[in-house]
Amino acid sequence: MAKAEIKNNLRRLRFEHDEMTQQELAVRAQCTRQTILALEQGKYVPSLALAFQIARVFGLNIEDVFEYTE
Amino acid sequence: MTQLQKRSFYDLIISAVFLIGLTVVFFSRGGAETYVQDTERKILVAALLGLGYLLLFLVLFLVRLKSKDKTVLMDERDERIILQALGTAFTIFGIYVFILCIGLYEAYNTTGVMPVGWMWFLAYSSGFIAILSRALSTLILYKRMSGHGES
C-alpha cells in the first residue's frame, strides 16, 4: 500500500489573510499555536473536525487548504 | 512549550529525583533484608514518598490547563499525545514489574524465602516509575509531533 501524505497551505494562506499570526489562527480554529506550528511543519495531521474549522477560518473548502497525495 | 509539556517536564524531574532518593535510602544500611526492622529508614522512605506525591499534586494546580481568555491550552493533538503516552507508560510499567518480580524469583528461588522489604520497594517504586514513564513518553511524543518556529 502506497504511503499517503496530507500537505497543507496554511503558511501561504495566513500571509494572504493579512499576515495572520499562528496565534490568531489558533484562537479562531480553537486549537493551540503549537498545533498550527506542527501542521505547518508537516509533523501532525489534523482530525477532520479541525481541518474543517481551519478551512472555515479562511472561508475556503477543505480541499483548498489540505491536499491528499499518494 | 504547551502547558501539558510543562506539567510533564516537572513530573519527570520530580519522579526521577524521588525515585533515585527512595532507591538510595532503601538500599542503604542492609537493603531489603533489614528494611522492615529499620524504623528510621521506613519513616524516611515514607516521608520521601509523601513529599514526592505532594509536589506532583502541586504541579497539577500550578500548571493550569484552563485559560481565562479565549486561548486554547489543550487541543486534540494534546489529547492524542496523552493517550499514546499512557499506552507506552502502561507497557513500561508492566515490563518493570515483570522484570523486578522475575529477578526476585531468580534471586530467592533456591532459599524459598524472600525478605518482605522487597514488597515495600515494589510498591513505592512502581508509582514513581508509572509517572516517570508517562512524563517521558509525553515529552518524546511532543518532540516528534511538534517543531520550533515563528509565533
Backbone of each chain as ProteinMPNN parsed JSONL, in Angstrom:
{"seq_chain_A": "MAKAEIKNNLRRLRFEHDEMTQQELAVRAQCTRQTILALEQGKYVPSLALAFQIARVFGLNIEDVFEYTE", "coords_chain_A": {"N_chain_A": [[0.849, -1.207, 0.0], [0.594, 2.154, -0.933], [2.229, 4.957, 0.596], [0.361, 7.458, 2.04], [0.052, 11.05, 2.02], [-0.612, 14.072, 3.707], [-0.716, 17.277, 2.769], [-0.501, 20.832, 3.434], [-1.623, 24.244, 2.956], [-1.228, 26.191, 4.833], [0.629, 28.131, 5.748], [0.985, 29.836, 3.528], [-1.65, 30.675, 3.159], [-2.137, 32.052, 5.533], [-0.479, 34.271, 5.237], [-1.666, 35.426, 3.06], [-3.979, 36.267, 4.171], [-3.919, 38.901, 5.482], [-1.446, 38.605, 6.766], [-1.853, 36.861, 8.935], [-1.286, 35.794, 12.252], [0.113, 32.791, 13.758], [-0.96, 32.42, 16.262], [-3.344, 33.89, 16.141], [-4.734, 32.43, 14.209], [-4.884, 30.017, 15.564], [-6.531, 30.66, 17.772], [-8.904, 31.287, 16.453], [-9.463, 28.882, 15.196], [-9.822, 27.242, 17.289], [-7.696, 25.776, 18.548], [-4.335, 24.94, 19.684], [-1.453, 27.148, 19.461], [0.83, 25.711, 19.031], [-0.1, 23.469, 17.731], [-0.845, 24.501, 15.251], [1.668, 25.238, 14.358], [2.895, 22.686, 14.254], [1.328, 21.56, 12.266], [1.972, 23.154, 10.051], [4.579, 22.465, 9.723], [4.353, 19.933, 8.877], [4.273, 17.871, 10.717], [2.14, 16.923, 11.99], [-1.073, 15.536, 11.496], [-4.245, 16.786, 11.088], [-7.472, 16.219, 12.73], [-10.573, 15.486, 11.064], [-12.507, 17.275, 11.88], [-11.022, 19.464, 12.913], [-9.668, 20.182, 10.613], [-11.785, 21.087, 9.012], [-12.579, 23.258, 10.556], [-10.352, 24.954, 10.368], [-10.325, 25.443, 7.63], [-12.696, 26.827, 7.453], [-12.089, 29.17, 8.817], [-10.508, 30.49, 6.955], [-12.38, 30.808, 5.024], [-12.661, 28.955, 3.011], [-12.885, 25.902, 0.983], [-12.278, 22.608, 2.266], [-10.513, 21.192, 0.643], [-9.058, 23.172, -0.519], [-7.332, 23.95, 1.357], [-6.12, 21.716, 2.494], [-4.256, 19.02, 1.112], [-4.389, 15.91, -0.368], [-2.106, 13.433, -1.038], [-0.686, 10.625, -2.803]], "CA_chain_A": [[0.0, 0.0, 0.0], [1.399, 3.379, -1.05], [2.107, 5.828, 1.764], [-0.361, 8.702, 1.733], [0.57, 12.224, 2.722], [-1.529, 15.214, 3.674], [0.007, 18.553, 2.81], [-1.421, 21.961, 3.613], [-1.16, 25.566, 2.515], [-1.528, 27.105, 5.95], [1.547, 29.279, 5.827], [0.654, 30.755, 2.436], [-2.98, 31.245, 3.419], [-2.024, 33.042, 6.614], [0.101, 35.507, 4.698], [-2.667, 36.021, 2.163], [-5.043, 36.838, 5.009], [-3.339, 39.997, 6.279], [-0.342, 38.074, 7.58], [-2.431, 36.35, 10.183], [-0.281, 35.057, 13.047], [-0.273, 31.429, 14.153], [-1.801, 32.548, 17.453], [-4.682, 34.316, 15.696], [-5.374, 31.276, 13.559], [-5.164, 29.026, 16.613], [-7.695, 31.115, 18.545], [-10.106, 31.197, 15.612], [-9.738, 27.475, 14.871], [-9.983, 26.55, 18.568], [-6.623, 24.825, 18.84], [-3.18, 25.643, 20.24], [-0.497, 27.66, 18.469], [1.775, 24.624, 18.758], [-0.706, 22.576, 16.738], [-0.706, 25.19, 13.956], [3.091, 25.107, 14.013], [3.136, 21.287, 13.872], [0.652, 21.355, 10.975], [2.748, 23.83, 9.002], [5.838, 21.736, 9.521], [4.026, 18.59, 8.405], [4.532, 16.88, 11.76], [0.872, 16.494, 12.567], [-2.226, 15.511, 10.584], [-5.39, 17.134, 11.954], [-8.713, 15.464, 12.583], [-11.459, 16.076, 10.054], [-13.185, 18.417, 12.503], [-10.096, 20.593, 12.964], [-9.408, 20.58, 9.223], [-12.945, 21.889, 8.591], [-12.543, 24.526, 11.312], [-9.302, 25.796, 9.794], [-10.802, 25.872, 6.304], [-13.764, 27.809, 7.683], [-11.438, 30.435, 9.204], [-10.065, 31.141, 5.726], [-13.519, 30.919, 4.125], [-12.37, 28.101, 1.851], [-13.232, 24.487, 1.115], [-11.198, 21.847, 2.905], [-9.541, 20.786, -0.39], [-8.217, 24.326, -0.849], [-6.356, 24.117, 2.452], [-5.376, 20.45, 2.666], [-4.058, 18.294, -0.147], [-4.078, 14.494, -0.14], [-1.262, 12.882, -2.113], [-0.233, 9.239, -2.586]], "C_chain_A": [[0.88, 1.251, 0.0], [1.161, 4.283, 0.154], [1.447, 7.158, 1.369], [0.201, 9.854, 2.557], [-0.461, 13.353, 2.626], [-0.718, 16.495, 3.833], [-0.999, 19.67, 3.045], [-0.774, 23.27, 3.164], [-1.321, 26.61, 3.616], [-0.649, 28.351, 5.955], [1.193, 30.318, 4.759], [-0.683, 31.455, 2.705], [-2.951, 32.294, 4.539], [-1.5, 34.366, 6.087], [-0.872, 36.211, 3.753], [-3.83, 36.655, 2.933], [-4.429, 37.83, 6.003], [-2.247, 39.524, 7.231], [-0.83, 37.658, 8.969], [-1.367, 35.56, 10.964], [-0.803, 33.651, 13.373], [-1.219, 31.484, 15.35], [-3.225, 32.945, 17.074], [-5.435, 33.152, 15.063], [-5.774, 30.228, 14.592], [-6.415, 29.395, 17.409], [-8.971, 30.925, 17.726], [-10.469, 29.755, 15.263], [-9.896, 26.614, 16.124], [-8.955, 25.427, 18.777], [-5.44, 25.605, 19.404], [-2.263, 26.14, 19.119], [0.49, 26.565, 18.077], [1.214, 23.644, 17.732], [-0.617, 23.195, 15.341], [0.732, 25.052, 13.454], [3.399, 23.687, 13.526], [2.502, 20.98, 12.516], [1.486, 21.947, 9.839], [4.05, 23.092, 8.713], [5.613, 20.287, 9.094], [4.272, 17.499, 9.43], [3.251, 16.364, 12.396], [-0.227, 16.56, 11.509], [-3.47, 15.763, 11.426], [-6.564, 16.178, 11.769], [-9.554, 16.168, 11.521], [-12.134, 17.332, 10.608], [-12.277, 19.645, 12.522], [-9.792, 21.108, 11.552], [-10.553, 21.456, 8.701], [-12.936, 23.259, 9.275], [-11.522, 25.494, 10.712], [-9.743, 26.328, 8.427], [-11.857, 26.961, 6.448], [-13.19, 29.18, 8.058], [-11.024, 31.21, 7.952], [-11.21, 31.331, 4.731], [-13.327, 30.095, 2.862], [-12.916, 26.694, 2.07], [-12.026, 23.751, 1.69], [-10.105, 21.459, 1.892], [-8.62, 21.946, -0.781], [-7.125, 24.543, 0.214], [-5.471, 22.868, 2.596], [-5.362, 19.671, 1.348], [-3.651, 16.845, 0.173], [-3.271, 13.942, -1.309], [-0.809, 11.467, -1.76], [1.158, 9.054, -3.195]], "O_chain_A": [[1.787, 1.39, 0.82], [0.047, 4.371, 0.669], [1.922, 7.871, 0.485], [0.751, 9.657, 3.641], [-1.093, 13.549, 1.588], [-0.122, 16.757, 4.878], [-2.203, 19.478, 2.877], [0.444, 23.375, 3.018], [-1.529, 27.79, 3.331], [-1.127, 29.47, 6.141], [1.112, 31.513, 5.04], [-0.822, 32.661, 2.505], [-3.663, 33.296, 4.481], [-1.999, 35.436, 6.436], [-0.891, 37.439, 3.664], [-4.566, 37.481, 2.394], [-4.433, 37.601, 7.213], [-2.148, 39.995, 8.364], [-0.289, 38.053, 10.001], [-0.64, 34.753, 10.385], [-1.999, 33.374, 13.274], [-2.16, 30.697, 15.444], [-4.193, 32.408, 17.614], [-6.612, 32.922, 15.344], [-6.849, 29.632, 14.514], [-7.257, 28.54, 17.685], [-9.989, 30.462, 18.241], [-11.641, 29.44, 15.057], [-10.083, 25.401, 16.029], [-9.298, 24.298, 19.129], [-5.538, 26.818, 19.585], [-2.287, 25.633, 17.997], [0.933, 26.499, 16.93], [1.966, 23.057, 16.954], [-0.346, 22.496, 14.364], [0.971, 24.785, 12.276], [4.077, 23.504, 12.515], [3.064, 20.233, 11.715], [1.677, 21.315, 8.8], [4.55, 23.104, 7.588], [6.561, 19.512, 8.967], [4.458, 16.337, 9.071], [3.283, 15.47, 13.241], [-0.302, 17.511, 10.731], [-3.726, 15.029, 12.38], [-6.637, 15.434, 10.791], [-9.271, 17.302, 11.136], [-12.308, 18.322, 9.897], [-12.715, 20.745, 12.185], [-9.675, 22.313, 11.33], [-10.311, 22.454, 8.022], [-13.244, 24.28, 8.659], [-11.786, 26.687, 10.568], [-9.559, 27.504, 8.112], [-11.901, 27.903, 5.656], [-13.731, 30.216, 7.672], [-11.17, 32.431, 7.892], [-11.016, 31.961, 3.691], [-13.771, 30.482, 1.781], [-13.346, 26.335, 3.166], [-10.894, 24.226, 1.602], [-8.924, 21.403, 2.236], [-7.531, 21.726, -1.311], [-6.135, 25.235, -0.022], [-4.259, 22.956, 2.791], [-6.331, 19.674, 0.588], [-2.684, 16.606, 0.897], [-3.726, 13.988, -2.452], [-0.579, 11.143, -0.595], [1.723, 7.962, -3.123]]}, "seq_chain_B": "MTQLQKRSFYDLIISAVFLIGLTVVFFSRGGAETYVQDTERKILVAALLGLGYLLLFLVLFLVRLKSKDKTVLMDERDERIILQALGTAFTIFGIYVFILCIGLYEAYNTTGVMPVGWMWFLAYSSGFIAILSRALSTLILYKRMSGHGES", "coords_chain_B": {"N_chain_B": [[6.405, 26.001, 24.516], [3.879, 23.808, 25.547], [1.217, 23.795, 28.031], [0.801, 21.232, 28.953], [3.185, 20.016, 28.281], [4.899, 21.405, 29.975], [3.908, 20.539, 32.442], [4.453, 17.811, 32.243], [7.217, 17.905, 32.116], [7.93, 18.877, 34.677], [6.831, 16.779, 36.186], [8.444, 14.693, 35.347], [10.993, 15.455, 36.314], [10.508, 15.6, 39.116], [9.579, 12.956, 39.706], [11.808, 11.447, 38.912], [13.873, 12.391, 40.588], [12.838, 11.734, 43.153], [12.52, 9.001, 42.898], [15.145, 8.12, 42.611], [16.094, 9.005, 45.086], [14.514, 7.452, 46.868], [15.41, 4.905, 46.174], [18.126, 5.018, 46.853], [17.97, 5.438, 49.64], [16.548, 3.151, 50.396], [18.28, 1.027, 49.719], [20.395, 1.511, 51.37], [22.207, 0.773, 54.386], [21.934, -2.14, 54.634], [19.825, -2.865, 52.922], [17.005, -4.647, 51.517], [16.841, -6.785, 53.302], [17.077, -5.826, 55.925], [15.232, -3.853, 56.056], [12.527, -3.8, 57.061], [12.844, -3.93, 59.834], [14.137, -1.593, 60.345], [13.174, 1.23, 61.513], [13.711, 3.961, 61.307], [14.618, 4.25, 58.674], [12.358, 3.418, 57.315], [10.56, 5.457, 57.928], [11.842, 7.604, 56.738], [11.737, 6.881, 54.023], [8.959, 6.831, 53.683], [8.435, 9.521, 54.154], [9.766, 10.695, 51.995], [8.272, 9.622, 49.912], [5.737, 10.724, 50.457], [6.321, 13.474, 50.241], [7.143, 13.624, 47.582], [4.772, 12.893, 46.179], [3.197, 14.984, 47.058], [4.416, 17.194, 45.861], [4.005, 16.517, 43.17], [1.263, 16.7, 43.129], [0.961, 19.409, 43.615], [1.972, 20.459, 41.251], [-0.1, 19.914, 39.523], [-1.888, 21.93, 40.163], [-0.397, 24.248, 39.866], [0.474, 24.331, 37.209], [-1.589, 25.28, 34.982], [-4.336, 24.022, 33.042], [-6.414, 25.317, 32.021], [-7.734, 28.223, 30.513], [-8.268, 31.734, 31.059], [-8.85, 33.592, 29.114], [-9.598, 33.489, 25.548], [-7.749, 31.744, 24.611], [-6.759, 28.543, 23.649], [-5.592, 25.964, 25.605], [-5.192, 23.284, 25.511], [-5.596, 20.87, 23.073], [-6.869, 18.709, 20.41], [-4.511, 17.492, 19.531], [-2.907, 17.424, 21.796], [-4.488, 15.732, 23.349], [-4.309, 13.399, 21.87], [-1.62, 12.849, 22.175], [-1.527, 12.442, 24.951], [-3.007, 10.055, 25.187], [-1.45, 8.228, 23.686], [0.911, 8.354, 25.157], [0.077, 7.343, 27.612], [-0.458, 4.695, 26.92], [2.112, 3.802, 26.22], [3.412, 4.21, 28.654], [2.052, 2.426, 30.28], [2.9, -0.014, 29.224], [5.676, 0.124, 29.758], [5.591, 0.216, 32.548], [4.463, -2.295, 33.105], [6.496, -3.972, 32.129], [8.561, -3.254, 33.874], [7.575, -4.125, 36.402], [7.341, -6.847, 35.856], [10.023, -7.601, 35.268], [11.276, -6.987, 37.724], [9.921, -8.723, 39.477], [10.514, -11.253, 38.358], [13.261, -11.159, 38.604], [13.544, -11.121, 41.404], [12.439, -13.571, 41.984], [14.295, -15.285, 40.766], [16.53, -14.628, 42.27], [15.878, -15.444, 44.881], [15.023, -17.999, 44.624], [16.286, -20.414, 45.28], [16.54, -20.382, 48.099], [13.94, -20.045, 48.904], [12.765, -18.229, 50.533], [11.856, -14.899, 50.749], [12.922, -11.608, 51.544], [10.557, -9.488, 53.063], [10.746, -6.826, 52.736], [11.227, -6.209, 50.081], [8.727, -6.031, 48.936], [7.825, -3.602, 49.81], [9.557, -1.962, 48.436], [8.827, -2.526, 45.798], [6.195, -1.57, 45.798], [6.558, 1.201, 46.417], [8.353, 2.112, 44.428], [7.082, 1.497, 41.986], [4.971, 3.277, 41.638], [6.253, 5.765, 41.159], [7.695, 5.02, 38.899], [5.662, 4.645, 37.061], [4.665, 7.284, 36.775], [6.959, 8.611, 35.92], [7.544, 7.281, 33.467], [5.282, 7.914, 32.008], [5.469, 10.718, 31.855], [7.919, 11.009, 30.5], [7.374, 9.68, 28.064], [5.393, 11.392, 27.101], [6.849, 13.775, 26.676], [8.657, 12.924, 24.712], [6.914, 12.264, 22.639], [5.848, 14.784, 22.117], [8.097, 16.004, 21.109], [8.386, 14.63, 18.75], [6.034, 15.282, 17.447], [5.953, 18.018, 16.972], [7.301, 21.329, 16.345], [9.795, 23.975, 16.106], [9.456, 27.44, 15.776], [8.192, 30.387, 14.179], [6.069, 32.839, 15.833]], "CA_chain_B": [[6.098, 24.811, 25.325], [2.475, 23.8, 25.975], [1.04, 23.581, 29.476], [0.956, 19.799, 29.212], [4.622, 19.754, 28.218], [5.462, 21.928, 31.229], [3.495, 19.637, 33.519], [5.207, 16.557, 32.067], [8.613, 18.183, 32.445], [8.029, 18.904, 36.147], [6.556, 15.412, 36.661], [9.639, 13.888, 35.056], [12.055, 15.837, 37.252], [10.119, 15.211, 40.485], [9.548, 11.496, 39.86], [13.183, 10.928, 38.785], [14.613, 12.74, 41.812], [12.339, 10.974, 44.299], [12.791, 7.571, 42.657], [16.565, 7.922, 42.952], [16.169, 9.182, 46.539], [13.929, 6.262, 47.507], [16.283, 3.751, 45.912], [19.349, 5.192, 47.656], [17.627, 5.211, 51.055], [16.123, 1.754, 50.572], [19.414, 0.104, 49.632], [21.426, 1.827, 52.36], [22.153, 0.047, 55.67], [21.47, -3.533, 54.589], [18.836, -3.11, 51.866], [15.695, -5.249, 51.79], [16.912, -7.742, 54.422], [16.926, -5.159, 57.227], [14.338, -2.693, 55.895], [11.323, -3.846, 57.912], [13.208, -3.663, 61.244], [14.76, -0.26, 60.421], [12.08, 2.204, 61.584], [14.198, 5.257, 60.83], [14.652, 4.196, 57.204], [10.969, 3.336, 56.826], [9.972, 6.8, 58.06], [12.483, 8.439, 55.724], [11.168, 6.495, 52.716], [7.564, 7.292, 53.671], [8.474, 10.986, 54.027], [10.135, 10.98, 50.599], [7.112, 9.265, 49.09], [4.705, 11.737, 50.695], [6.773, 14.753, 49.68], [7.123, 13.469, 46.125], [3.385, 12.967, 45.703], [2.698, 16.332, 47.349], [4.937, 18.064, 44.805], [3.295, 16.164, 41.926], [-0.087, 17.232, 43.293], [1.074, 20.868, 43.47], [2.167, 20.739, 39.817], [-1.441, 19.885, 38.917], [-2.534, 23.223, 40.391], [0.439, 25.358, 39.412], [0.482, 24.365, 35.736], [-3.01, 25.239, 34.655], [-4.72, 23.596, 31.699], [-7.585, 26.096, 31.624], [-7.377, 29.603, 30.266], [-9.354, 32.676, 31.332], [-9.246, 34.212, 27.845], [-10.042, 32.533, 24.533], [-6.643, 30.882, 24.194], [-6.921, 27.117, 23.938], [-4.337, 25.457, 26.175], [-5.084, 21.858, 25.223], [-6.494, 20.534, 21.975], [-6.9, 17.296, 20.007], [-3.148, 16.966, 19.426], [-2.503, 17.108, 23.177], [-5.244, 14.555, 23.786], [-3.735, 12.239, 21.178], [-0.328, 12.593, 22.82], [-1.822, 11.876, 26.276], [-3.428, 8.657, 25.017], [-0.292, 7.429, 23.261], [1.867, 8.317, 26.271], [-0.47, 6.428, 28.615], [-0.251, 3.339, 26.402], [3.548, 3.497, 26.339], [3.733, 4.144, 30.089], [1.477, 1.176, 30.797], [3.794, -1.089, 28.782], [6.934, 0.25, 30.523], [5.249, -0.153, 33.919], [4.303, -3.754, 33.109], [7.828, -4.572, 31.95], [9.306, -3.016, 35.121], [7.064, -5.029, 37.449], [7.677, -8.209, 35.438], [11.469, -7.826, 35.428], [11.594, -6.988, 39.155], [9.372, -9.95, 40.076], [11.303, -12.388, 37.868], [14.591, -11.01, 39.218], [13.428, -11.542, 42.803], [12.208, -15.026, 41.969], [15.574, -15.933, 40.467], [17.472, -14.384, 43.373], [15.497, -16.15, 46.105], [14.438, -19.277, 44.234], [16.92, -21.545, 45.983], [16.253, -20.349, 49.544], [12.488, -20.156, 49.079], [12.306, -17.167, 51.45], [12.228, -13.574, 50.232], [12.665, -10.542, 52.52], [9.302, -8.789, 52.754], [11.115, -5.452, 52.385], [11.125, -6.035, 48.623], [7.349, -5.645, 48.598], [7.768, -2.148, 50.028], [10.272, -1.33, 47.323], [7.988, -2.677, 44.593], [5.052, -0.653, 45.933], [6.998, 2.6, 46.352], [8.997, 2.475, 43.162], [6.2, 1.337, 40.819], [4.206, 4.518, 41.468], [7.105, 6.765, 40.511], [8.041, 4.515, 37.555], [4.496, 4.917, 36.211], [4.617, 8.726, 36.495], [8.164, 8.942, 35.144], [7.432, 6.781, 32.095], [4.233, 8.688, 31.333], [6.006, 12.054, 31.569], [8.966, 10.877, 29.481], [6.697, 9.367, 26.793], [4.711, 12.615, 26.655], [7.853, 14.718, 26.16], [9.199, 12.37, 23.456], [5.871, 12.409, 21.609], [5.785, 16.206, 21.755], [9.279, 16.275, 20.288], [8.129, 14.058, 17.418], [4.829, 15.857, 16.835], [5.954, 19.483, 17.022], [8.507, 21.96, 15.831], [10.087, 25.29, 16.668], [9.407, 28.426, 14.71], [7.653, 31.72, 14.416], [4.851, 32.932, 16.625]], "C_chain_B": [[4.639, 24.866, 25.797], [2.407, 23.543, 27.486], [1.276, 22.112, 29.835], [2.428, 19.387, 29.171], [5.292, 20.201, 29.513], [5.172, 20.971, 32.378], [4.296, 18.331, 33.454], [6.669, 16.742, 32.446], [8.814, 18.178, 33.967], [7.804, 17.513, 36.741], [7.784, 14.524, 36.489], [10.752, 14.166, 36.067], [11.743, 15.328, 38.661], [10.177, 13.69, 40.659], [10.95, 10.896, 39.773], [13.972, 11.175, 40.07], [14.162, 11.864, 42.987], [12.535, 9.472, 44.125], [14.243, 7.245, 43.014], [16.743, 8.003, 44.472], [15.667, 7.958, 47.287], [14.857, 5.057, 47.375], [17.544, 3.817, 46.771], [19.065, 4.879, 49.129], [17.297, 3.74, 51.302], [17.319, 0.809, 50.617], [20.557, 0.445, 50.593], [21.21, 0.954, 53.605], [21.482, -1.341, 55.578], [20.392, -3.864, 53.583], [17.561, -3.767, 52.349], [15.701, -6.141, 53.026], [16.612, -7.073, 55.764], [15.876, -4.04, 57.209], [13.176, -2.687, 56.906], [11.642, -3.515, 59.375], [13.746, -2.232, 61.436], [13.688, 0.842, 60.36], [12.486, 3.562, 60.998], [14.173, 5.322, 59.297], [13.229, 4.144, 56.622], [10.3, 4.704, 56.867], [10.531, 7.73, 56.976], [11.905, 8.151, 54.325], [9.721, 6.989, 52.604], [7.498, 8.808, 53.503], [8.809, 11.395, 52.602], [8.952, 10.727, 49.668], [6.022, 10.333, 49.208], [5.063, 13.068, 50.071], [6.727, 14.731, 48.149], [5.72, 13.607, 45.565], [2.768, 14.341, 45.958], [3.148, 17.309, 46.258], [4.23, 17.789, 43.469], [1.874, 16.725, 41.942], [-0.087, 18.757, 43.102], [1.231, 21.273, 42.001], [0.815, 20.784, 39.097], [-2.136, 21.243, 39.045], [-1.732, 24.379, 39.798], [0.498, 25.466, 37.889], [-0.952, 24.157, 35.264], [-3.257, 24.758, 33.236], [-5.993, 24.314, 31.238], [-7.174, 27.556, 31.491], [-8.566, 30.516, 30.532], [-9.807, 33.355, 30.039], [-9.614, 33.12, 26.832], [-8.95, 31.55, 24.105], [-6.892, 29.429, 24.609], [-5.588, 26.58, 24.438], [-4.133, 23.97, 25.908], [-6.07, 21.509, 24.122], [-6.376, 19.059, 21.605], [-5.511, 16.673, 19.903], [-2.631, 16.564, 20.809], [-3.2, 15.836, 23.674], [-4.695, 13.281, 23.147], [-2.402, 11.845, 21.826], [-0.536, 11.947, 24.19], [-2.154, 10.382, 26.151], [-2.257, 7.755, 24.637], [0.711, 7.269, 24.403], [1.388, 7.352, 27.356], [-0.262, 4.974, 28.205], [1.198, 2.9, 26.56], [3.926, 3.308, 27.802], [3.223, 2.844, 30.7], [2.38, -0.008, 30.444], [5.095, -1.073, 29.599], [6.719, -0.205, 31.971], [5.142, -1.677, 34.057], [5.639, -4.468, 33.011], [8.644, -4.437, 33.24], [8.883, -4.008, 36.209], [7.455, -6.479, 37.122], [9.155, -8.511, 35.707], [11.852, -7.895, 36.913], [11.129, -8.296, 39.817], [10.184, -11.168, 39.648], [12.71, -12.368, 38.492], [14.587, -11.49, 40.657], [13.233, -13.056, 42.904], [13.526, -15.766, 41.757], [16.562, -15.806, 41.635], [17.17, -15.237, 44.601], [14.881, -17.53, 45.843], [14.996, -20.437, 45.064], [16.589, -21.573, 47.472], [14.757, -20.528, 49.823], [11.916, -19.113, 50.015], [12.797, -15.819, 50.924], [11.964, -12.515, 51.303], [11.449, -9.712, 52.119], [9.552, -7.31, 52.392], [11.024, -5.178, 50.898], [9.72, -5.606, 48.187], [7.152, -4.133, 48.773], [8.413, -1.443, 48.833], [9.437, -1.385, 46.044], [6.829, -1.678, 44.629], [5.473, 0.805, 45.749], [7.512, 2.976, 44.957], [8.043, 2.419, 41.972], [5.371, 2.603, 40.559], [5.011, 5.571, 40.726], [7.518, 6.331, 39.103], [6.893, 4.834, 36.589], [4.45, 6.392, 35.809], [5.787, 9.143, 35.611], [8.022, 8.501, 33.684], [6.354, 7.526, 31.316], [4.759, 10.071, 30.922], [7.047, 12.007, 30.45], [8.351, 10.588, 28.103], [6.022, 10.615, 26.225], [5.711, 13.574, 26.014], [8.439, 14.231, 24.833], [8.182, 12.537, 22.332], [5.719, 13.865, 21.173], [6.936, 16.571, 20.833], [9.034, 15.785, 18.858], [6.974, 14.737, 16.699], [4.794, 17.374, 16.913], [7.253, 20.026, 16.461], [8.733, 23.296, 16.496], [10.044, 26.312, 15.542], [8.767, 29.717, 15.134], [6.423, 31.684, 15.328], [3.859, 33.795, 15.854]], "O_chain_B": [[4.215, 25.863, 26.381], [3.383, 23.139, 28.118], [1.863, 21.792, 30.869], [2.862, 18.519, 29.929], [6.129, 19.496, 30.076], [6.051, 20.637, 33.173], [4.753, 17.817, 34.475], [7.286, 15.848, 33.024], [9.745, 17.555, 34.477], [8.495, 17.111, 37.678], [8.12, 13.719, 37.358], [11.369, 13.246, 36.604], [12.584, 14.712, 39.314], [10.749, 13.191, 41.628], [11.253, 9.938, 40.484], [14.651, 10.281, 40.575], [14.988, 11.322, 43.721], [12.7, 8.751, 45.109], [14.526, 6.224, 43.641], [17.444, 7.188, 45.07], [16.309, 7.484, 48.223], [15.062, 4.297, 48.322], [17.976, 2.816, 47.342], [19.818, 4.153, 49.778], [17.721, 3.161, 52.302], [17.37, -0.099, 51.446], [21.571, -0.253, 50.625], [20.106, 0.456, 53.822], [20.579, -1.658, 56.353], [20.068, -5.037, 53.4], [17.085, -3.487, 53.449], [14.692, -6.246, 53.723], [15.976, -7.669, 56.633], [15.659, -3.366, 58.215], [12.896, -1.661, 57.526], [10.832, -2.905, 60.073], [13.799, -1.73, 62.559], [13.343, 1.321, 59.28], [11.713, 4.214, 60.295], [13.76, 6.323, 58.71], [12.942, 4.741, 55.585], [9.561, 5.068, 55.952], [9.805, 8.528, 56.382], [11.626, 9.07, 53.555], [9.311, 7.5, 51.562], [6.626, 9.325, 52.805], [8.214, 12.326, 52.06], [8.672, 11.512, 48.763], [5.461, 10.786, 48.21], [4.224, 13.719, 49.448], [6.321, 15.704, 47.514], [5.495, 14.338, 44.6], [1.93, 14.81, 45.187], [2.369, 18.14, 45.792], [3.9, 18.718, 42.732], [1.35, 17.163, 40.918], [-1.008, 19.319, 42.509], [0.696, 22.293, 41.565], [0.612, 21.585, 38.185], [-2.878, 21.656, 38.154], [-2.294, 25.352, 39.296], [0.565, 26.568, 37.344], [-1.449, 23.036, 35.163], [-2.477, 25.052, 32.33], [-6.575, 23.971, 30.209], [-6.361, 28.056, 32.269], [-9.714, 30.153, 30.278], [-10.988, 33.659, 29.872], [-9.902, 31.983, 27.204], [-9.206, 30.632, 23.325], [-7.194, 29.137, 25.767], [-4.567, 26.727, 23.767], [-3.026, 23.456, 26.061], [-7.256, 21.82, 24.23], [-5.853, 18.256, 22.378], [-5.34, 15.48, 20.153], [-2.006, 15.516, 20.977], [-2.592, 14.987, 24.325], [-4.622, 12.229, 23.784], [-2.104, 10.663, 21.998], [0.183, 11.017, 24.556], [-1.648, 9.557, 26.912], [-2.089, 6.666, 25.187], [1.285, 6.197, 24.595], [2.19, 6.63, 27.948], [0.068, 4.127, 29.034], [1.48, 1.777, 26.977], [4.656, 2.382, 28.155], [3.891, 2.239, 31.538], [2.597, -0.897, 31.268], [5.556, -2.112, 30.07], [7.547, -0.913, 32.544], [5.662, -2.265, 35.005], [5.887, -5.445, 33.717], [9.329, -5.374, 33.651], [9.721, -4.645, 36.848], [7.851, -7.237, 38.007], [9.494, -9.538, 36.295], [12.647, -8.744, 37.316], [11.855, -8.893, 40.612], [10.507, -12.021, 40.475], [13.265, -13.406, 38.854], [15.508, -12.183, 41.089], [13.785, -13.72, 43.782], [13.838, -16.73, 42.455], [17.315, -16.73, 41.944], [18.084, -15.7, 45.283], [14.293, -18.14, 46.736], [14.256, -21.324, 45.49], [16.38, -22.641, 48.047], [14.367, -21.089, 50.846], [10.711, -19.105, 50.27], [13.989, -15.624, 50.688], [10.895, -12.516, 51.913], [11.332, -9.285, 50.97], [8.69, -6.642, 51.822], [10.772, -4.045, 50.488], [9.557, -4.905, 47.189], [6.432, -3.483, 48.015], [7.884, -0.467, 48.301], [9.355, -0.405, 45.303], [6.52, -1.027, 43.631], [4.827, 1.555, 45.016], [7.151, 4.01, 44.397], [8.178, 3.213, 41.041], [5.104, 2.954, 39.41], [4.52, 6.193, 39.784], [7.673, 7.169, 38.214], [7.122, 5.24, 35.449], [4.223, 6.714, 34.642], [5.627, 9.927, 34.675], [8.344, 9.262, 32.771], [6.488, 7.744, 30.112], [4.53, 10.531, 29.803], [7.054, 12.86, 29.563], [8.756, 11.177, 27.101], [6.073, 10.865, 25.021], [5.455, 14.121, 24.941], [8.69, 15.033, 23.934], [8.537, 12.905, 21.213], [5.489, 14.144, 19.997], [6.772, 17.349, 19.893], [9.421, 16.436, 17.888], [6.941, 14.764, 15.468], [3.713, 17.963, 16.92], [8.179, 19.278, 16.146], [7.953, 23.708, 17.355], [10.558, 26.051, 14.454], [8.796, 30.091, 16.306], [5.827, 30.632, 15.554], [2.744, 34.023, 16.323]]}, "name": "protein", "num_of_chains": 2, "seq": "MAKAEIKNNLRRLRFEHDEMTQQELAVRAQCTRQTILALEQGKYVPSLALAFQIARVFGLNIEDVFEYTEMTQLQKRSFYDLIISAVFLIGLTVVFFSRGGAETYVQDTERKILVAALLGLGYLLLFLVLFLVRLKSKDKTVLMDERDERIILQALGTAFTIFGIYVFILCIGLYEAYNTTGVMPVGWMWFLAYSSGFIAILSRALSTLILYKRMSGHGES"}
